[in-house]
């Protein structure tokens, strides 16, 4: 049974519900370029030239994009792109969103307003990077799943919790009650993610994966009957990402692969866990380098 929220959590939730109703979820300190670029990336008629014009306003973001386009993860062959336009063309829109979010959340975490939540925000972001890398690796042999979508969904999987922490930074009483804060994060992050990602015009498959992966195989969930490989990649990644590396005894991945419905739907249910680790390791290592 879910515990009743404390007075601190209750007051926070009342205000959160009001803001969700009116569509007013904002992240204080988010760079202006974030919303502008996300809207441009969602425009099917937008051009790479228009994107480059916007991105050039932020030299650090331009540098990040060119650096990622030149990384091993995104340059398997061919000449290294030196110009921003060529880098944009090579990465594609989903990967540009990944770079933009990494840049934007780095800027937010550095603000003095978030000193009290900087450490937990950092932990959530580190997990997002590990999830993004792991989801890319898990999606590599799956033709039905775009690698770029897997990277993006992994990076966004706990975005709602990060946003809630930015709001909790203004509520000292809530931060002092760790149980109340955990209740808020666990109970509300999916709804916050849903509204924010829709506002930012993310594709419906990304929104569904990010907001539904935890409920994928719940006994009462109709999602069990839906064929959605991206949702399964995120659900499996979430089950594996925090497990330690095997030392002695059984590999902790083995139990997850044998028992996870998502693993079986993806064809990983009977796979040797060490073979799966090896198959995703290179993908994970390459992407971790460019997202950190």
N, C-alpha and C positions, 0 to 999 in steps of 0.2 A: 504493500500500500504506500502510495506517495505521501510523505509527511506534509502537514499543512504548512504553508509558507509563514515565516516569521513576520512580525510587523514591518521590519525593514524591507524584506523581500516583497511583501504585499504592497507597500507604497510604491516600490519600484515597478512592480507589475502593472499596477493601475495606470501609471503614467505611460508605460510601454504600450499597453493595450490602446490607450488613447492615440498615441502616435502611429501605431499600426493602422488604426481605423482611418486616419486622415492621410496616410501615406507620407509621414514626415520623419522617417528614419534617416538620420544624417550622421556622418562621422565628422566630428569637429577636427579641423586641421587637414582633412583630405585635400591634396593638391587640386587646384581648379582644373588642371589638365586631365585628371582622371575621368571626370564626367564627360568632358568634351570628347575625349578619345573613345570612350566606351560607346557613346552615341554615334560617333563617326564609324566605328568598327561594325556597328549594327546596321549601317546604311548599305543596302545591297548595291546602291548606285554610286557609292563613294569610290574615290580613286586613291591609289598609293601616293600620288602626288599631294592630294589633300591631307592624307595622314602624315606625310613627311613634313608638310608645312606646320602642322600642329606640334609634332614631336620635336621639331627644331627649337621650340620655345624652351625646352628643358634639356640643356646639354648633357646632364647626367643620364637622363633617360635615353638620349640618342646613343651615348657611349655604351650603355647596357645592351641596347638592341643590336648594335653592330658586333659587340662582343659575343652575344649569344649566337648570332648568325655565323660567326667564325669558329664557334666551339665544335668539338668533335661530335657532340650530340646532334648537331644540325648541319654539319658540312661533311657528309660522307664522301663526297667527291666534288671535283670542280674547283674553280678559282674562289679564293676567299673574297667575299664582298667587302669593299672598302667604303662605299657610299651608303647613306641611309636608305635611299630608295631601293637599292639592290638587296639590302638586308631585310627590308620589309617584305619584299617579294619572296625571298627565300623562306622566311619564317611562317608567313601566313597569319590570318587574323586571330586564331585561337592562341597561338604562341605569343603574339603581340599582347594579348590580354594578360597572359602569364607574366610577361616582363613588366607590364604596366602595373599590375597589382603588387608585384614584388617591390617595385620602386615606390609606389604610393604608400604601402604599409610600412616600409622602412622610414619614410618621411614622418608618418604619423607617430610611430613608436619613439622617435627621437624628441618629440615635443615635451616640454616641461609639464604640461597639463596631465600627461600620462605617466608621470614618475611612479605613482603608486601601483600601477598595473603593468608597468613595462616588463617585469619578469614573467608573469603569467602570459602576457601577450607574446613574449618571445618564445615561450615553450609551445604555445599553440602554433606559432608560425613555423617553428622547427619541425613540428609534427606534420604541418601542411606540406612542407618541402619533402619530407620523407615519404608521405603519402603520394604526392605527385610523382616522385621518382619511381616508387613501387608500382603505382598504377600504370605508368608507361611501360615498365618491364612486363607486367602481367598481360598487358594488351598486345605486346609485340607479336605473338603468334596467332592473334585472333583477327581474321580479316573483317569481321563485322564491327570491330571497334577501332575508331580513329585514334592513333597515338596522341595526337594533339588534344582531342577531347578528353582522353584519359588523364593527360597531364593537367589540364585545366580543372577537371572535376576533382582530382586529388587535391589540388592547391586550394580549391574553394570549399572543401568538405567541412571545415570548421569555421568558415567565415562568419556565421551567425554568432558563434561564441566570441570571436575577436571583436565584433561590433558591440556585443553586450558588455564586454569588458571596457570598451571605450566609454560607454555610458555609465558603468559602475564607478569609473574614476571620479565622478562627481558626487558619489554617495558613500561617504566615509563609513557610515553605519553599516551599510551592506558589505563593504570590503572587510569589515572587522568580524563579520559572521561568515566563516568559511562554508558552513553547511547551507546557509541561505543562499550564498553566491553560487554554490554548486547546483542547488535546486533550480535557480533561475537559468543558469547556463544550459543545463541538461533539458529543461522543460520547454525552453523558448527559442533555442538556437535555430531549429528547423524553420519555424515560422518567420523569424527575422531574415534568414537566408533566402527564403522563398520571395519575400517582398522586395528585398534589396536586389536580388539577381533579376527579377522581372523588371524592376525599375531601370536596371542597367542593360536591359534587352539581351540577356543571355539566351541561348537557344533552349527550347523546351526540354530536350533530352539532358542537357547539363543541369537545368533547374531540378528536374525530377530526380536525377542521380544524387545531387547534393542534398536534397531535402528528404529523400525517402530511403537512403541506403540503410539506415539503422533499423527501419521497420520492414525491410525486404522480406524476411522470413518469419516475422511475428505470426503467431497462430491465428490471429484475427485479421491479418492483412490480406487484402485481395491482390497485393503486389506479388504474392507467391506464384500467381497464375500468369503473370505478365512476362513475355519474353523481352528482356532488356539486358543485353550483355554489358553495356556500360554501367548499369546499376549493379550488376553482379561483380564487375571488376572493383568498383568502389566498396561494396560490402566485403569482398574477400580481402582487399587491401587493408580495410579497417581492422579486420580480424588478425592480420599478420603483422602490421606495422610496428607494434610495440613489443613483439616477442623477442627474447634474447637470442643471440647466436648459439647454436648447439655447442656444448663442451663435452660433457660425458652423459651417457644415457640417451634416451629417445630425443629425437629432434622435435622441438615444440611445434614446428610447422606441420608435422605429420598428423597430429590430432585434429588440427583445423581442417586440413585437406580431406581427411576421412569423414569428418562430421559436418562440414559446411555445405548446405545445399547450393550456395553460390559456386563453390569450388566444383561440385559435380556438374552443374549446368555449364560451366566453362570448359569441362573436360580435364580438370586438374585433380579430381577426386582420388584417383588411384595412382597419381604420379609420385615418383620418388621425390621427397621433399628436397633432398640435396641437389637433384637435377634441376628442380624448379628454381632453387636459390641461384644455382650457377647460371641458368638461362636469363635471369633478370638482373644479375649482379652488374654486368657491364652497362646496361641501360641505366640502372640506378646510379652508378658511379658517375657516368657522364653528365647526367642531369643535375645531380647534387652539386657538382662543381660550378655550374652556371647559375643556379638559383640561390646559393648561399651568399 
